[in-house]
Amino acid sequence: MATIARTPKPPYYAVIFTSLRTPGDNGYAAMAERMLVLAPQQPGFLGVESVREELGITVSYWESLEAVAAWKRQVEHMEAQRGGRETWYQAFRIRICRVERDYGFER
């Protein structure tokens, strides 16, 4: 079930990962699921939202730039990064943003 991440009062950081896949699974689904299990275990993790059709967008939320950098260096995440470059992605872009305002609506 899709959910919207419950983030704290700003400021905090968002890492926006936008990607285009290569054909075939080649172990991608298992690694993607592992990252969604592993990320919440990292210090400073606040939440994640992810969708994939032809274009995939995953936004992860972090307390600090230090937490973002630590996630980038996490060993299993580094394996996923390597697999992405070698096998799973035609292209990707990562954007790191400081969230200054956060508001919304819920029924």
Biopython code that builds the backbone (N, CA, C, O; Angstrom):
import numpy as np
from Bio.PDB.StructureBuilder import StructureBuilder

atoms = [
    (1, "MET", "N", (0.831, -1.179, 0.000)),
    (1, "MET", "CA", (0.000, 0.000, 0.000)),
    (1, "MET", "C", (0.879, 1.246, 0.000)),
    (1, "MET", "O", (1.821, 1.337, 0.787)),
    (2, "ALA", "N", (0.587, 2.186, -0.856)),
    (2, "ALA", "CA", (1.350, 3.424, -0.937)),
    (2, "ALA", "C", (1.057, 4.300, 0.275)),
    (2, "ALA", "O", (-0.082, 4.393, 0.733)),
    (3, "THR", "N", (2.099, 4.936, 0.782)),
    (3, "THR", "CA", (1.943, 5.857, 1.901)),
    (3, "THR", "C", (2.790, 7.103, 1.658)),
    (3, "THR", "O", (3.759, 7.083, 0.900)),
    (4, "ILE", "N", (2.401, 8.170, 2.315)),
    (4, "ILE", "CA", (3.172, 9.400, 2.294)),
    (4, "ILE", "C", (4.008, 9.419, 3.565)),
    (4, "ILE", "O", (3.484, 9.209, 4.659)),
    (5, "ALA", "N", (5.300, 9.669, 3.426)),
    (5, "ALA", "CA", (6.203, 9.685, 4.582)),
    (5, "ALA", "C", (5.761, 10.749, 5.584)),
    (5, "ALA", "O", (5.371, 11.853, 5.203)),
    (6, "ARG", "N", (5.826, 10.410, 6.838)),
    (6, "ARG", "CA", (5.522, 11.361, 7.905)),
    (6, "ARG", "C", (6.853, 11.959, 8.359)),
    (6, "ARG", "O", (7.630, 11.318, 9.067)),
    (7, "THR", "N", (7.093, 13.173, 7.948)),
    (7, "THR", "CA", (8.354, 13.836, 8.235)),
    (7, "THR", "C", (8.179, 14.846, 9.353)),
    (7, "THR", "O", (7.063, 15.298, 9.611)),
    (8, "PRO", "N", (9.269, 15.208, 10.022)),
    (8, "PRO", "CA", (9.178, 16.179, 11.123)),
    (8, "PRO", "C", (9.087, 17.604, 10.595)),
    (8, "PRO", "O", (9.112, 17.841, 9.387)),
    (9, "LYS", "N", (8.982, 18.528, 11.508)),
    (9, "LYS", "CA", (9.000, 19.943, 11.157)),
    (9, "LYS", "C", (10.344, 20.258, 10.490)),
    (9, "LYS", "O", (11.386, 19.838, 10.994)),
    (10, "PRO", "N", (10.344, 20.992, 9.365)),
    (10, "PRO", "CA", (11.598, 21.350, 8.698)),
    (10, "PRO", "C", (12.464, 22.239, 9.595)),
    (10, "PRO", "O", (11.972, 22.836, 10.554)),
    (11, "PRO", "N", (13.746, 22.318, 9.275)),
    (11, "PRO", "CA", (14.386, 21.806, 8.058)),
    (11, "PRO", "C", (14.828, 20.357, 8.208)),
    (11, "PRO", "O", (15.121, 19.881, 9.306)),
    (12, "TYR", "N", (14.866, 19.683, 7.085)),
    (12, "TYR", "CA", (15.454, 18.352, 6.931)),
    (12, "TYR", "C", (15.830, 18.228, 5.461)),
    (12, "TYR", "O", (15.654, 19.175, 4.694)),
    (13, "TYR", "N", (16.344, 17.071, 5.063)),
    (13, "TYR", "CA", (16.858, 16.920, 3.705)),
    (13, "TYR", "C", (16.109, 15.842, 2.935)),
    (13, "TYR", "O", (15.673, 14.841, 3.503)),
    (14, "ALA", "N", (15.968, 16.064, 1.638)),
    (14, "ALA", "CA", (15.352, 15.091, 0.732)),
    (14, "ALA", "C", (16.381, 14.703, -0.319)),
    (14, "ALA", "O", (17.045, 15.561, -0.903)),
    (15, "VAL", "N", (16.506, 13.407, -0.551)),
    (15, "VAL", "CA", (17.338, 12.892, -1.635)),
    (15, "VAL", "C", (16.370, 12.351, -2.684)),
    (15, "VAL", "O", (15.639, 11.392, -2.434)),
    (16, "ILE", "N", (16.375, 12.972, -3.849)),
    (16, "ILE", "CA", (15.478, 12.586, -4.937)),
    (16, "ILE", "C", (16.280, 11.772, -5.939)),
    (16, "ILE", "O", (17.224, 12.275, -6.550)),
    (17, "PHE", "N", (15.898, 10.511, -6.103)),
    (17, "PHE", "CA", (16.585, 9.594, -7.015)),
    (17, "PHE", "C", (15.622, 9.286, -8.158)),
    (17, "PHE", "O", (14.610, 8.612, -7.959)),
    (18, "THR", "N", (15.935, 9.775, -9.341)),
    (18, "THR", "CA", (15.107, 9.583, -10.523)),
    (18, "THR", "C", (15.859, 8.662, -11.472)),
    (18, "THR", "O", (17.047, 8.868, -11.720)),
    (19, "SER", "N", (15.174, 7.635, -12.012)),
    (19, "SER", "CA", (15.906, 6.651, -12.811)),
    (19, "SER", "C", (15.087, 6.096, -13.973)),
    (19, "SER", "O", (13.857, 6.086, -13.958)),
    (20, "LEU", "N", (15.820, 5.640, -14.969)),
    (20, "LEU", "CA", (15.283, 4.873, -16.090)),
    (20, "LEU", "C", (15.960, 3.516, -16.064)),
    (20, "LEU", "O", (17.187, 3.432, -16.036)),
    (21, "ARG", "N", (15.168, 2.452, -16.075)),
    (21, "ARG", "CA", (15.680, 1.089, -15.972)),
    (21, "ARG", "C", (16.154, 0.541, -17.313)),
    (21, "ARG", "O", (15.780, 1.027, -18.380)),
    (22, "THR", "N", (16.987, -0.483, -17.220)),
    (22, "THR", "CA", (17.324, -1.313, -18.363)),
    (22, "THR", "C", (16.286, -2.435, -18.428)),
    (22, "THR", "O", (15.582, -2.664, -17.444)),
    (23, "PRO", "N", (16.169, -3.146, -19.564)),
    (23, "PRO", "CA", (15.211, -4.254, -19.656)),
    (23, "PRO", "C", (15.565, -5.408, -18.701)),
    (23, "PRO", "O", (16.736, -5.647, -18.406)),
    (24, "GLY", "N", (14.539, -6.110, -18.232)),
    (24, "GLY", "CA", (14.736, -7.302, -17.393)),
    (24, "GLY", "C", (14.954, -6.945, -15.940)),
    (24, "GLY", "O", (15.351, -5.826, -15.615)),
    (25, "ASP", "N", (14.691, -7.909, -15.063)),
    (25, "ASP", "CA", (14.841, -7.679, -13.632)),
    (25, "ASP", "C", (16.296, -7.791, -13.189)),
    (25, "ASP", "O", (16.815, -6.889, -12.533)),
    (26, "ASN", "N", (16.954, -8.890, -13.542)),
    (26, "ASN", "CA", (18.369, -9.097, -13.222)),
    (26, "ASN", "C", (18.712, -8.875, -11.747)),
    (26, "ASN", "O", (19.802, -8.401, -11.426)),
    (27, "GLY", "N", (17.780, -9.218, -10.853)),
    (27, "GLY", "CA", (18.010, -9.059, -9.415)),
    (27, "GLY", "C", (17.623, -7.695, -8.868)),
    (27, "GLY", "O", (17.815, -7.425, -7.683)),
    (28, "TYR", "N", (17.083, -6.841, -9.712)),
    (28, "TYR", "CA", (16.737, -5.474, -9.295)),
    (28, "TYR", "C", (15.681, -5.451, -8.184)),
    (28, "TYR", "O", (15.859, -4.766, -7.177)),
    (29, "ALA", "N", (14.602, -6.185, -8.359)),
    (29, "ALA", "CA", (13.487, -6.128, -7.393)),
    (29, "ALA", "C", (13.947, -6.517, -5.993)),
    (29, "ALA", "O", (13.568, -5.876, -5.013)),
    (30, "ALA", "N", (14.752, -7.555, -5.899)),
    (30, "ALA", "CA", (15.241, -7.997, -4.588)),
    (30, "ALA", "C", (16.132, -6.933, -3.950)),
    (30, "ALA", "O", (16.026, -6.675, -2.751)),
    (31, "MET", "N", (17.002, -6.319, -4.739)),
    (31, "MET", "CA", (17.881, -5.291, -4.196)),
    (31, "MET", "C", (17.085, -4.054, -3.803)),
    (31, "MET", "O", (17.357, -3.452, -2.764)),
    (32, "ALA", "N", (16.111, -3.665, -4.611)),
    (32, "ALA", "CA", (15.288, -2.504, -4.281)),
    (32, "ALA", "C", (14.544, -2.738, -2.970)),
    (32, "ALA", "O", (14.466, -1.844, -2.128)),
    (33, "GLU", "N", (14.001, -3.932, -2.800)),
    (33, "GLU", "CA", (13.296, -4.270, -1.558)),
    (33, "GLU", "C", (14.261, -4.240, -0.369)),
    (33, "GLU", "O", (13.906, -3.770, 0.712)),
    (34, "ARG", "N", (15.465, -4.737, -0.573)),
    (34, "ARG", "CA", (16.468, -4.727, 0.500)),
    (34, "ARG", "C", (16.803, -3.291, 0.916)),
    (34, "ARG", "O", (16.959, -3.013, 2.105)),
    (35, "MET", "N", (16.914, -2.391, -0.041)),
    (35, "MET", "CA", (17.219, -0.995, 0.281)),
    (35, "MET", "C", (16.082, -0.363, 1.084)),
    (35, "MET", "O", (16.333, 0.449, 1.974)),
    (36, "LEU", "N", (14.826, -0.730, 0.775)),
    (36, "LEU", "CA", (13.682, -0.191, 1.517)),
    (36, "LEU", "C", (13.613, -0.747, 2.936)),
    (36, "LEU", "O", (12.987, -0.143, 3.807)),
    (37, "VAL", "N", (14.252, -1.893, 3.175)),
    (37, "VAL", "CA", (14.354, -2.450, 4.528)),
    (37, "VAL", "C", (15.545, -1.839, 5.254)),
    (37, "VAL", "O", (15.457, -1.530, 6.442)),
    (38, "LEU", "N", (16.649, -1.664, 4.550)),
    (38, "LEU", "CA", (17.899, -1.202, 5.155)),
    (38, "LEU", "C", (17.886, 0.289, 5.494)),
    (38, "LEU", "O", (18.365, 0.677, 6.559)),
    (39, "ALA", "N", (17.356, 1.120, 4.619)),
    (39, "ALA", "CA", (17.391, 2.577, 4.836)),
    (39, "ALA", "C", (16.784, 2.989, 6.179)),
    (39, "ALA", "O", (17.381, 3.810, 6.875)),
    (40, "PRO", "N", (15.621, 2.453, 6.573)),
    (40, "PRO", "CA", (15.050, 2.873, 7.858)),
    (40, "PRO", "C", (15.896, 2.498, 9.077)),
    (40, "PRO", "O", (15.663, 3.017, 10.169)),
    (41, "GLN", "N", (16.854, 1.620, 8.910)),
    (41, "GLN", "CA", (17.733, 1.232, 10.002)),
    (41, "GLN", "C", (18.897, 2.211, 10.182)),
    (41, "GLN", "O", (19.647, 2.112, 11.154)),
    (42, "GLN", "N", (19.049, 3.155, 9.248)),
    (42, "GLN", "CA", (20.184, 4.078, 9.269)),
    (42, "GLN", "C", (19.901, 5.276, 10.168)),
    (42, "GLN", "O", (18.789, 5.805, 10.169)),
    (43, "PRO", "N", (20.915, 5.711, 10.942)),
    (43, "PRO", "CA", (20.737, 6.916, 11.758)),
    (43, "PRO", "C", (20.368, 8.113, 10.885)),
    (43, "PRO", "O", (20.969, 8.333, 9.834)),
    (44, "GLY", "N", (19.386, 8.875, 11.325)),
    (44, "GLY", "CA", (18.985, 10.076, 10.619)),
    (44, "GLY", "C", (17.932, 9.861, 9.547)),
    (44, "GLY", "O", (17.476, 10.829, 8.938)),
    (45, "PHE", "N", (17.535, 8.626, 9.300)),
    (45, "PHE", "CA", (16.496, 8.340, 8.306)),
    (45, "PHE", "C", (15.148, 8.828, 8.825)),
    (45, "PHE", "O", (14.814, 8.617, 9.991)),
    (46, "LEU", "N", (14.368, 9.488, 7.948)),
    (46, "LEU", "CA", (13.058, 10.008, 8.347)),
    (46, "LEU", "C", (11.898, 9.371, 7.601)),
    (46, "LEU", "O", (10.785, 9.330, 8.125)),
    (47, "GLY", "N", (12.130, 8.871, 6.386)),
    (47, "GLY", "CA", (11.048, 8.273, 5.620)),
    (47, "GLY", "C", (11.425, 8.144, 4.160)),
    (47, "GLY", "O", (12.469, 8.628, 3.723)),
    (48, "VAL", "N", (10.541, 7.472, 3.400)),
    (48, "VAL", "CA", (10.789, 7.263, 1.977)),
    (48, "VAL", "C", (9.459, 7.173, 1.238)),
    (48, "VAL", "O", (8.460, 6.695, 1.774)),
    (49, "GLU", "N", (9.474, 7.644, -0.007)),
    (49, "GLU", "CA", (8.338, 7.507, -0.919)),
    (49, "GLU", "C", (8.922, 7.059, -2.255)),
    (49, "GLU", "O", (9.936, 7.592, -2.705)),
    (50, "SER", "N", (8.279, 6.078, -2.887)),
    (50, "SER", "CA", (8.857, 5.541, -4.119)),
    (50, "SER", "C", (7.763, 5.089, -5.078)),
    (50, "SER", "O", (6.785, 4.463, -4.671)),
    (51, "VAL", "N", (7.939, 5.414, -6.354)),
    (51, "VAL", "CA", (7.047, 4.955, -7.414)),
    (51, "VAL", "C", (7.893, 4.558, -8.617)),
    (51, "VAL", "O", (8.962, 5.118, -8.860)),
    (52, "ARG", "N", (7.386, 3.570, -9.370)),
    (52, "ARG", "CA", (8.098, 3.162, -10.569)),
    (52, "ARG", "C", (7.102, 2.745, -11.619)),
    (52, "ARG", "O", (6.258, 1.877, -11.396)),
    (53, "GLU", "N", (7.212, 3.367, -12.748)),
    (53, "GLU", "CA", (6.563, 2.907, -13.975)),
    (53, "GLU", "C", (7.692, 2.913, -14.985)),
    (53, "GLU", "O", (8.702, 2.248, -14.758)),
    (54, "GLU", "N", (7.570, 3.628, -16.084)),
    (54, "GLU", "CA", (8.707, 3.746, -16.990)),
    (54, "GLU", "C", (9.828, 4.551, -16.329)),
    (54, "GLU", "O", (11.004, 4.201, -16.429)),
    (55, "LEU", "N", (9.442, 5.634, -15.655)),
    (55, "LEU", "CA", (10.359, 6.466, -14.890)),
    (55, "LEU", "C", (10.180, 6.130, -13.418)),
    (55, "LEU", "O", (9.050, 6.047, -12.939)),
    (56, "GLY", "N", (11.263, 5.938, -12.702)),
    (56, "GLY", "CA", (11.189, 5.674, -11.267)),
    (56, "GLY", "C", (11.623, 6.896, -10.486)),
    (56, "GLY", "O", (12.588, 7.566, -10.854)),
    (57, "ILE", "N", (10.911, 7.189, -9.404)),
    (57, "ILE", "CA", (11.294, 8.288, -8.522)),
    (57, "ILE", "C", (11.200, 7.791, -7.087)),
    (57, "ILE", "O", (10.152, 7.324, -6.642)),
    (58, "THR", "N", (12.307, 7.898, -6.377)),
    (58, "THR", "CA", (12.343, 7.582, -4.953)),
    (58, "THR", "C", (12.858, 8.808, -4.226)),
    (58, "THR", "O", (13.903, 9.357, -4.574)),
    (59, "VAL", "N", (12.115, 9.235, -3.213)),
    (59, "VAL", "CA", (12.537, 10.361, -2.389)),
    (59, "VAL", "C", (12.736, 9.825, -0.977)),
    (59, "VAL", "O", (11.803, 9.315, -0.357)),
    (60, "SER", "N", (13.961, 9.945, -0.477)),
    (60, "SER", "CA", (14.218, 9.578, 0.911)),
    (60, "SER", "C", (14.480, 10.852, 1.704)),
    (60, "SER", "O", (15.020, 11.823, 1.175)),
    (61, "TYR", "N", (14.094, 10.841, 2.976)),
    (61, "TYR", "CA", (14.175, 12.018, 3.832)),
    (61, "TYR", "C", (15.138, 11.734, 4.982)),
    (61, "TYR", "O", (15.127, 10.653, 5.569)),
    (62, "TRP", "N", (15.973, 12.731, 5.289)),
    (62, "TRP", "CA", (17.060, 12.571, 6.251)),
    (62, "TRP", "C", (17.165, 13.787, 7.153)),
    (62, "TRP", "O", (16.835, 14.902, 6.749)),
    (63, "GLU", "N", (17.631, 13.566, 8.384)),
    (63, "GLU", "CA", (17.790, 14.643, 9.364)),
    (63, "GLU", "C", (18.876, 15.639, 8.977)),
    (63, "GLU", "O", (18.757, 16.829, 9.270)),
    (64, "SER", "N", (19.940, 15.161, 8.317)),
    (64, "SER", "CA", (21.106, 16.016, 8.082)),
    (64, "SER", "C", (21.854, 15.577, 6.835)),
    (64, "SER", "O", (21.642, 14.480, 6.317)),
    (65, "LEU", "N", (22.740, 16.458, 6.359)),
    (65, "LEU", "CA", (23.611, 16.084, 5.246)),
    (65, "LEU", "C", (24.577, 14.981, 5.649)),
    (65, "LEU", "O", (24.976, 14.170, 4.814)),
    (66, "GLU", "N", (24.952, 14.945, 6.911)),
    (66, "GLU", "CA", (25.833, 13.874, 7.403)),
    (66, "GLU", "C", (25.136, 12.518, 7.302)),
    (66, "GLU", "O", (25.764, 11.525, 6.935)),
    (67, "ALA", "N", (23.839, 12.471, 7.627)),
    (67, "ALA", "CA", (23.076, 11.222, 7.506)),
    (67, "ALA", "C", (22.965, 10.798, 6.051)),
    (67, "ALA", "O", (23.052, 9.609, 5.745)),
    (68, "VAL", "N", (22.774, 11.763, 5.142)),
    (68, "VAL", "CA", (22.724, 11.467, 3.706)),
    (68, "VAL", "C", (24.055, 10.863, 3.267)),
    (68, "VAL", "O", (24.075, 9.853, 2.563)),
    (69, "ALA", "N", (25.158, 11.471, 3.675)),
    (69, "ALA", "CA", (26.491, 10.995, 3.291)),
    (69, "ALA", "C", (26.766, 9.600, 3.859)),
    (69, "ALA", "O", (27.364, 8.761, 3.184)),
    (70, "ALA", "N", (26.332, 9.353, 5.089)),
    (70, "ALA", "CA", (26.533, 8.028, 5.695)),
    (70, "ALA", "C", (25.754, 6.965, 4.931)),
    (70, "ALA", "O", (26.255, 5.857, 4.737)),
    (71, "TRP", "N", (24.540, 7.279, 4.495)),
    (71, "TRP", "CA", (23.747, 6.327, 3.699)),
    (71, "TRP", "C", (24.458, 6.032, 2.379)),
    (71, "TRP", "O", (24.502, 4.879, 1.952)),
    (72, "LYS", "N", (25.007, 7.037, 1.737)),
    (72, "LYS", "CA", (25.729, 6.837, 0.480)),
    (72, "LYS", "C", (26.902, 5.878, 0.673)),
    (72, "LYS", "O", (27.244, 5.122, -0.237)),
    (73, "ARG", "N", (27.515, 5.908, 1.853)),
    (73, "ARG", "CA", (28.688, 5.060, 2.136)),
    (73, "ARG", "C", (28.337, 3.711, 2.759)),
    (73, "ARG", "O", (29.234, 2.897, 2.982)),
    (74, "GLN", "N", (27.071, 3.451, 3.046)),
    (74, "GLN", "CA", (26.673, 2.188, 3.677)),
    (74, "GLN", "C", (27.020, 1.043, 2.717)),
    (74, "GLN", "O", (26.746, 1.136, 1.521)),
    (75, "VAL", "N", (27.618, -0.032, 3.236)),
    (75, "VAL", "CA", (28.212, -1.089, 2.414)),
    (75, "VAL", "C", (27.212, -1.719, 1.437)),
    (75, "VAL", "O", (27.499, -1.809, 0.243)),
    (76, "GLU", "N", (26.061, -2.151, 1.917)),
    (76, "GLU", "CA", (25.083, -2.777, 1.013)),
    (76, "GLU", "C", (24.526, -1.772, 0.005)),
    (76, "GLU", "O", (24.239, -2.121, -1.141)),
    (77, "HIS", "N", (24.378, -0.529, 0.443)),
    (77, "HIS", "CA", (23.912, 0.508, -0.470)),
    (77, "HIS", "C", (24.962, 0.759, -1.559)),
    (77, "HIS", "O", (24.608, 1.022, -2.708)),
    (78, "MET", "N", (26.230, 0.682, -1.209)),
    (78, "MET", "CA", (27.295, 0.829, -2.206)),
    (78, "MET", "C", (27.231, -0.309, -3.235)),
    (78, "MET", "O", (27.483, -0.085, -4.419)),
    (79, "GLU", "N", (26.897, -1.525, -2.789)),
    (79, "GLU", "CA", (26.709, -2.651, -3.719)),
    (79, "GLU", "C", (25.557, -2.356, -4.677)),
    (79, "GLU", "O", (25.654, -2.626, -5.875)),
    (80, "ALA", "N", (24.468, -1.803, -4.145)),
    (80, "ALA", "CA", (23.314, -1.454, -4.990)),
    (80, "ALA", "C", (23.701, -0.367, -5.996)),
    (80, "ALA", "O", (23.292, -0.417, -7.155)),
    (81, "GLN", "N", (24.481, 0.603, -5.554)),
    (81, "GLN", "CA", (24.932, 1.663, -6.464)),
    (81, "GLN", "C", (25.750, 1.065, -7.616)),
    (81, "GLN", "O", (25.570, 1.436, -8.775)),
    (82, "ARG", "N", (26.632, 0.153, -7.284)),
    (82, "ARG", "CA", (27.460, -0.507, -8.302)),
    (82, "ARG", "C", (26.574, -1.299, -9.274)),
    (82, "ARG", "O", (26.763, -1.221, -10.488)),
    (83, "GLY", "N", (25.615, -2.054, -8.745)),
    (83, "GLY", "CA", (24.690, -2.808, -9.588)),
    (83, "GLY", "C", (23.868, -1.899, -10.489)),
    (83, "GLY", "O", (23.572, -2.247, -11.632)),
    (84, "GLY", "N", (23.504, -0.741, -9.972)),
    (84, "GLY", "CA", (22.744, 0.220, -10.765)),
    (84, "GLY", "C", (23.531, 0.710, -11.962)),
    (84, "GLY", "O", (23.010, 0.776, -13.075)),
    (85, "ARG", "N", (24.783, 1.051, -11.729)),
    (85, "ARG", "CA", (25.626, 1.545, -12.828)),
    (85, "ARG", "C", (25.936, 0.443, -13.846)),
    (85, "ARG", "O", (25.953, 0.686, -15.053)),
    (86, "GLU", "N", (26.181, -0.768, -13.343)),
    (86, "GLU", "CA", (26.618, -1.863, -14.217)),
    (86, "GLU", "C", (25.457, -2.563, -14.931)),
    (86, "GLU", "O", (25.626, -3.038, -16.054)),
    (87, "THR", "N", (24.274, -2.634, -14.292)),
    (87, "THR", "CA", (23.221, -3.511, -14.797)),
    (87, "THR", "C", (21.844, -2.879, -14.893)),
    (87, "THR", "O", (21.201, -2.991, -15.936)),
    (88, "TRP", "N", (21.365, -2.217, -13.845)),
    (88, "TRP", "CA", (19.941, -1.922, -13.719)),
    (88, "TRP", "C", (19.457, -0.627, -14.341)),
    (88, "TRP", "O", (18.274, -0.518, -14.663)),
    (89, "TYR", "N", (20.322, 0.360, -14.522)),
    (89, "TYR", "CA", (19.855, 1.667, -14.976)),
    (89, "TYR", "C", (20.439, 2.069, -16.327)),
    (89, "TYR", "O", (21.621, 1.867, -16.602)),
    (90, "GLN", "N", (19.572, 2.645, -17.161)),
    (90, "GLN", "CA", (20.031, 3.320, -18.380)),
    (90, "GLN", "C", (20.561, 4.698, -18.014)),
    (90, "GLN", "O", (21.540, 5.180, -18.584)),
    (91, "ALA", "N", (19.892, 5.320, -17.049)),
    (91, "ALA", "CA", (20.271, 6.658, -16.593)),
    (91, "ALA", "C", (19.660, 6.902, -15.222)),
    (91, "ALA", "O", (18.621, 6.335, -14.884)),
    (92, "PHE", "N", (20.311, 7.747, -14.440)),
    (92, "PHE", "CA", (19.720, 8.195, -13.181)),
    (92, "PHE", "C", (20.259, 9.567, -12.829)),
    (92, "PHE", "O", (21.286, 10.006, -13.345)),
    (93, "ARG", "N", (19.549, 10.223, -11.949)),
    (93, "ARG", "CA", (19.950, 11.537, -11.451)),
    (93, "ARG", "C", (19.599, 11.573, -9.968)),
    (93, "ARG", "O", (18.528, 11.123, -9.560)),
    (94, "ILE", "N", (20.520, 12.118, -9.164)),
    (94, "ILE", "CA", (20.298, 12.288, -7.727)),
    (94, "ILE", "C", (20.342, 13.774, -7.424)),
    (94, "ILE", "O", (21.256, 14.488, -7.835)),
    (95, "ARG", "N", (19.328, 14.220, -6.693)),
    (95, "ARG", "CA", (19.261, 15.619, -6.267)),
    (95, "ARG", "C", (19.089, 15.641, -4.753)),
    (95, "ARG", "O", (18.252, 14.925, -4.204)),
    (96, "ILE", "N", (19.878, 16.456, -4.091)),
    (96, "ILE", "CA", (19.801, 16.572, -2.640)),
    (96, "ILE", "C", (19.321, 17.977, -2.308)),
    (96, "ILE", "O", (19.914, 18.971, -2.727)),
    (97, "CYS", "N", (18.231, 18.037, -1.546)),
    (97, "CYS", "CA", (17.566, 19.314, -1.281)),
    (97, "CYS", "C", (17.343, 19.499, 0.210)),
    (97, "CYS", "O", (17.128, 18.535, 0.945)),
    (98, "ARG", "N", (17.397, 20.741, 0.644)),
    (98, "ARG", "CA", (17.014, 21.082, 2.009)),
    (98, "ARG", "C", (15.529, 21.458, 1.976)),
    (98, "ARG", "O", (15.133, 22.352, 1.228)),
    (99, "VAL", "N", (14.729, 20.796, 2.765)),
    (99, "VAL", "CA", (13.294, 21.082, 2.844)),
    (99, "VAL", "C", (13.102, 22.233, 3.833)),
    (99, "VAL", "O", (13.461, 22.130, 5.006)),
    (100, "GLU", "N", (12.533, 23.320, 3.341)),
    (100, "GLU", "CA", (12.301, 24.516, 4.157)),
    (100, "GLU", "C", (10.854, 24.621, 4.629)),
    (100, "GLU", "O", (10.575, 25.140, 5.710)),
    (101, "ARG", "N", (9.930, 24.116, 3.793)),
    (101, "ARG", "CA", (8.501, 24.147, 4.134)),
    (101, "ARG", "C", (7.918, 22.781, 3.857)),
    (101, "ARG", "O", (8.343, 22.082, 2.937)),
    (102, "ASP", "N", (6.937, 22.405, 4.667)),
    (102, "ASP", "CA", (6.287, 21.105, 4.546)),
    (102, "ASP", "C", (4.844, 21.283, 5.017)),
    (102, "ASP", "O", (4.597, 21.596, 6.182)),
    (103, "TYR", "N", (3.906, 21.085, 4.114)),
    (103, "TYR", "CA", (2.499, 21.175, 4.514)),
    (103, "TYR", "C", (1.698, 20.234, 3.636)),
    (103, "TYR", "O", (2.189, 19.795, 2.596)),
    (104, "GLY", "N", (0.481, 19.917, 4.030)),
    (104, "GLY", "CA", (-0.297, 18.980, 3.248)),
    (104, "GLY", "C", (-1.738, 18.906, 3.698)),
    (104, "GLY", "O", (-2.240, 19.780, 4.404)),
    (105, "PHE", "N", (-2.385, 17.846, 3.274)),
    (105, "PHE", "CA", (-3.795, 17.611, 3.542)),
    (105, "PHE", "C", (-4.005, 16.113, 3.714)),
    (105, "PHE", "O", (-3.419, 15.309, 2.990)),
    (106, "GLU", "N", (-4.837, 15.745, 4.668)),
    (106, "GLU", "CA", (-5.254, 14.347, 4.855)),
    (106, "GLU", "C", (-6.735, 14.313, 5.145)),
    (106, "GLU", "O", (-7.255, 15.157, 5.874)),
    (107, "ARG", "N", (-7.406, 13.347, 4.580)),
    (107, "ARG", "CA", (-8.810, 13.146, 4.852)),
    (107, "ARG", "C", (-8.949, 12.193, 6.011)),
    (107, "ARG", "O", (-10.067, 11.876, 6.418)),
]
sb = StructureBuilder()
sb.init_structure("model")
sb.init_model(0)
sb.init_chain("A")
sb.init_seg("    ")
for serial, (resi, resn, name, xyz) in enumerate(atoms, 1):
    if name == "N":
        sb.init_residue(resn, " ", resi, " ")
    sb.init_atom(name, np.array(xyz, "f"), 0.0, 1.0, " ", f" {name:<3s}", serial, name[0])
structure = sb.get_structure()
